[in-house]
Amino acid sequence: MNYPISAFTPEGDALRQKFVDEELIAAAIVGVVDVARSNGQSIEELTAEVLADDALLDSEQRRWLSEVIAVAWEQLL
């Protein structure tokens, strides 16, 4: 997955912090959902992308992340 995050958003500023916390992760997930939607992606396409990207996470972690993204997608409607 390659989702650019604008340098001019609170999420972009938060990603420059040295420490990762729950709020930073939540902001990143919201950013990914927002970018995917603005690009016309469906939740199915985004989930498939998350499940296919194996650069950093193992399959169990990717599955968990795809579930979290699906919940965020529904909550942000």
C-alpha positions, 0 to 999 in steps of 0.5 A: 500500500502506498498512500501519501499523507499530506504534509499539511494535515494533523495526521501528517504532522503526527506521523513525524513524531518519534513515538507511535501510540494508539492515536497515531495508528488511528489517524493513519487508518483514518487517513488510509480510508479517506484516501481510498474513498477519495480514489474511488476504491471500495472496501473490498479493494482496500481490504484486498490491498491490505491482505496482499501487502506483505512488506511489514506484516505477517498474514495474521497481522494483515488479517487483523488490520483489514478487519480494523480498516473495515470497522473504520470504513463503516464508522466513518460513513 
